[in-house]
Amino acid sequence: MTLSGNYFTAQAQVYVRNAELLAQARVDSLLDAHKKSGAPLDDKAFAEIYMEVTQFCEQQGRNIVQALTNGIEQSFGNQAPGGFREAISGQVVREISGVSARVTRKLSILQDETKLAARNSAASQTAAQTDSRQSTPTDSADSLAAPKQILHAKPHLYYWRFCQEFGRECYRTWRWELFASLGVSFTTYMITKGDDPLAWRNFKVAFLATVLTLAGFALWHLVRTPWLVHRAVNSPEEATIHWSSGVLGVMVLAGLIVGVYLSIGYLRAVPNPPIVRIVPPPPPATMPQAEVKLPKQGSQPAERGQTKDRVSAVVNEKRCWFANHFGMPNSTIAGAVTATATMIHCNYKIDAPYLIEVEFDRDFIPGATVVLESGTMSDGEGKNGFVRWNKVSAPALLSEQTVAVTVYGKTDQYPRAKAIKVESLK
């Protein structure tokens, strides 16, 4: 990288940019020194600063050329391309000249601004002295006249004027923003409500965002309104404000109070944790025990070798159970809004290969099917309408082993499993 001309060209640009920052800092320090010392910034002072900055830029240019020349010798040795050092040196000289020109141009502009400010200050002082000489006793008498009578001296009249100013400012800034934002949100809802099931929710979110934005503007007007009332009272002309502005101001103030109360309640509310209910499997069916009749004392049984008490064997019925668990989807699943995991387990062993089918009550996006505590070899999977199916080639599904079938909902309604089927394909 260091054996390329682009490297030294870029390094030269970095050095020149650093030199420009140093030159500008030098100018600022010299100007601050003149201000703190109280010395006037006249033509002589600016000439000294010009000379100082020019010499500083030239010295920086020589330092940069020397540093780059040393770097070229260390990198290339005697194999440097012909004219390479001269090209880099010429580039540095040109850019340093540009730095000096830019800094001195800013200094020249500051010198002109200082001259104009001094000239205007002198003209203002001359005009003030002239007015003071031409003043008459009548002016002095007028200056001692009674101040302007303050209107709305009573508290209720002042607060009514406050509401009028507040309402007028809100209407002035809201009338276009409010109608435009609501119009765009409503038009978007009308366009997407047929295809997007979340259109109404999106419209409510956009409406709430508009209300919060307007509430921010209202808070700014609420802080600014006392100054507006003060300005109106001290104005030589009394402005007339329509009473509807006062009504609007009262309504906006009430809306702000209600909004703050609802926001505090919303922020302090703690969401209830989701409740997951797992239905336990029913107990195995048993036959009622037959009544045992003991023979009377001294009597003989009717048939030898046969007993009268009989107990039925427990019927081992093969059954499977499932439960739905709801949650939020992974952000990488495109189009997923909700997530449902259907947990399945059976009370008997199912030999491989076997088929798992789960029927849901609405459309869904297929997810993963996992047999817990075991790896599986899949022989195919798919979706048939509202039915999610998976073929597992190995190993067998053991008794009470759990299978998790995950699907994702396309709307804010969770897909719920209605029926399941787990059977061996042998």
N, C-alpha and C positions, 0 to 999 in steps of 0.2 A: 504493500500500500504506500509506504514512504518513498518508493522508487518511481513514483508517477508524478508527472507535472501537475495534475489536478490537486494532489495533496498540498504541494507548496502554494498553489494559487489560492486554495481555500484557507490555508494558514495565513497567507498575507491578508486576506479579507478580514479574518478574525483580529489580527493585530491592528489593522487600520480602524476597525470598529471600536476596539478598545481605546485606541489613541483619540478617537473623536469624543468618546465619553469622558476621557481624562481632560481634554481641552475644554469641553463644556463645563466640567466641574471646576476647572481653573478660572474660567470667566465668572462663574457664580460666586466663587470664593472672593475674587477681587471686588466684585460689586458689593457683596455683603460687608467686606472690610471698609469700603468707602462709606456705606450707610452707617455702620456702627461708629466710625470715627467722626462723623459729622462733616466730612469734607464734601464740598459740592461736586456733583458729577457734571463738570463742564467739559469743553472740548479738549482741554489738556489732559484731564483724567481719562477720557475715552481714548486719546492717542496713546497714552501709556499702556492701556489695556490692550489696544490693537498690537502694539509692538511685542508685549509679553506673550500674547497668544500665538502670534506668528512665529516667534522664536521657539516657543514650546512645540508647535507642530513640526517645524523643521528638525528639531532634535529628536522627536519621536520617529520621524521618517528615517533618519540616519540609523537609529537604534534598530528599527525593524529590518532595514536592508542588511545590516551587519548580522542580525540573528538568522535571517533566511540564508545568507551566504554561507554562514557556518554550518547550517543544517544541510545545505546542498553538498558542501565538501565532505561532510561526514557520511552522507548517504551514497553519493556517486563517486567520490574521490576524483580521480583524473578522467573518469569516463562520463562526465556530465555532457549532455548534448551541447553543441555549439550555440552560443548566444542565449543559453537558458538563464544564466545569472543576470545578463543584461535585460532580458525580458521581465524577470521577476522584479528587478530593481526599478525598471520603468513603470511597471504596474503600481508599485508602492508609491513612487513619486507622484504619479497622476492622482491616485486616491487620496494621498495626504494633502495635495493641493486642493482637492475638492472639499476635504474636511476643513481646511483653513478658510476656504471661501464661505462655506456654510456658517461657520461659527462667527466670522467677522460680519456676515450679512445680518445675523440675528443681533449682533452688537450694534450695528448701524441702525437697525430698526428701533432698538431701545434708546439710542441716542436721539433719534428724531422724536420719539414719544416723549422723552424727557423735556426736550425743547418746547414742544407744543403744550405740555402740561404747565411749564413755567410761564409761558405766554398767556394761557388762559387764566392762570391764577392772578397774574398781574392785572389783566383786564377786569376780573371780578372785583379785585380790591379797589380799582379806580372807580368802577360803577357804584360800589357801596359808599365810597367817600362822597361822590357827587349826590347820591340820594340823601345822605345825612345832612348835607349843606342846604338842600332844597326843602327839607321838611319844615312844616309850619306848626304853630301852636294848635291849629285845628286838628292836625294829625295826632298830636299828643292827647288832645281831648277825646278823640275817637278811640285811641288805644285804651283809655280808661273807662270806656263805655261798658255797660253791663253785658255779660256773656250771653250767648244765644240760649234762649229758653229750651231746656231739655224736654223733649216730648216723651210720652209713655213713662211718666214718673211713677205711676202706680205699678205695683208688682204684676198684677194680672195683665195690664196692658203691655208691659215689657215682655212677658212670656208669650203673649199672643203675637207680638211683633217677631219674637224669636222663632215661633213656629211658622210664621209666614215666610221669613227669610229662609229657614231650613227647607220648607216645602218647595219654595221656588227654585232653590239650588238643586234639590233632588230631581225635580221635573226637568230642569234645564239639561242635566247630564244623563237622565234616564230615558228620555222620550224616544231617542233613536236607538240607543244600545239595547234597551229592554225589548222594544218591538222587533228589532232585527234578530236578537238571540232567540226569542220565543218563536218567531216565524221560521227560522232555520230548523229549530228542534222539532216543531210540529210538522214541517214539510218532510223532514227525514223520517219521522214516525209514520206518516201516511204512505211513504214510498216503501218502507221495509216491513210494515206490519203483516203483509200477506206471506212473506217468505221467512222472516226472522221471528221465531217465537219469543225472543227477548226484546222485541222492539218497544213494548210498553215500559219495561224496566229501564231500558236505555233512555227513553224519553223522560222518565222520572229523575234519573241521574243527571241528565243535562239540565232539567228544570231546577233541580236543587243546586247545581253548580252556578247557574245564572243568579239564583236568589242570594247565594253566599257572596258572589262578586258584587252585586248591587248593595248588599249589606256593608261590604268594605267601603264602597263609595259613600254610603250614608254615614258611616262613622267619621270619615274625613270631613264631610260637610258639617257634622255635629260639632267637631272641634273648631271649624272655621266660622260658624255662624255668629258667635259673640263678637268677633271682629267686624263682621258685616253689619251687625246692628249698631255697633259703635260708630262705624263709618257713616251709616245712614243718618244717625242722630246729629253728627257734626257736619253733615253736608249742608251747604246753603240752600239746596232745593230738596224739598220733601218728596220722596218717591212714593207713589201709590201702588200698593200690592193688592191683588184681588183676594177676597176672603177664601176662595177655593184653595189657594196655596197654603193657608193656615190649616185647613182641614187635612190636606195631604200631609203636611208636616206632622200633625198629631197622629195620623194613621201610621206613618213611617216610624215614629218614635215608639208607638205601641207594638208595632211589628218587631222592632229591635229588642224590646224588653222581652217579648214572648220568645223570640229566637234565642236570646241568651239563656233564658230559663230552660228551654228544651235542650239546648246544647249541653248545659251543665248536667242535666239529668241523663242525657245519652252517654256522656263521658264517664259518669259515675256508675252507670249500670254495668253489672258484671254478668256476662252471658252464662246461661245455664249449661253445664256440661252435657254432652249427648248421652242419652240413656240407651244402653244396649241390653235387650232382653233375649236371653237364650232359653228356648223352651226345652225342658228336659224330656227325654224319650219316655213313652209310657212303659210301665212294667210288663214283663212277659205274661201272656195269658196262661192261666192255670185252670184246671178242672176242679170243681168242688169235690171235697173228700166225701166219700160214701159213708153212710151211717154204719157204724159197727154194732152189731147185735151179738151180745154174749149169750151162750146157751144157759138155760136154767140149771141149777144144781141138781145133779143126778140124772139129767137127761142126756141122751146120746145124739151126736150130730147125725143128720139125715144121710150125709155122704161122707165116707172117710176119705182123707187125703185132700179135701177142699176146705178153704177158709172162707169165712163170711165177710171179713173186712177187706176192702179193696181201695187202693189209692191210685189215682190216675197219674200218668207221667206228665211232666211239664212239656208243653208244646213249644219248641224252639222255632218261632216264626222269624223268617228273614225279612229285615226291614232296614230302610235308610231314612235319615233325617237331614234337614237342611235349615239354615238360618241366614238372613240377610244382614250384612254390616255395611253402613253407609259412611262415606267420607268425601274428601276433595280429591280431584284428579291430579296427576303429575302434569307439570307445565309443558312437558314435551309432547303430550298427546294432543294432536290437532283436532279442534272442534269439541273437545271434552269439557263439559261443565260440571258434572257430578260423577261419582264413582261408587260402584256397588260390588262388594265381595260376598259371594254366596259360599258358605262353608257347608260341606257335605261329609257325612260319615255313616258307615253301615255297621251292623252288628255281626257280619259274617265276611269271610274271605271271598274275593272275586278274582278268579284266575285270569291271567293275561293270555291273549290280548282282550281288552275290554273297552266299552264305549260309554262315554259320559255325555248326557244330554240335559240341558237346563233351559226351560221355557220361561221367558220374561213377559211382563205385561205391556211393554212398550219397546220401541226401537232402541238400539244401542250400538255402541262401537266396541268390537271384540277386544278383550285384553288377554292377559296371561292366565293359564291354568296350571296350578302348582299342586303337587302331592307333597304334603308336609312331611319332613323327616325322611325323605327318600328322593332319589333321582329317578327320572322317568325317561323313556324313549318314546317319542311321539310318532304315530303312524299317520297323522293327518289331523287337521282341525278346520273349522269353518263356521258359517252362519247360514241358517236356513229360516228366513223370516225372522221371527222373534226367538228362535231356538239357537242356542250356542252348543256345538258339539265338538268333542275331542276323542280321538282314538289313541290309546296307549298300548304299545306293543310289549313293554316290559318295564318293571317287574309287576307281580300281582299286587292288588290292593288288599292290604291286611285288614283284619277286623278292627274297628274303631280308629282306623287311620283316616286323617282329615284331608279333604281335597278342597282347595280354594279356587273358585272360578270368578275371575274379575272381568267386569264390563264397565263401560263408561256411558253416561247419559248425554244426549245432545242438547237437552234443555235443563232447566233448574229442577225438574222432576226426576227423582231417583228411579232407575229400573228396578223392579222387584221380581224375584223368582216366584213363579206360580207352581211349577212342577219340575221334578227331576227324574232321571232314569239312569241307572248304572247297571250294566249287564255285560256278562262275558260273551265274547264272540266265538268261542269254541263250538 
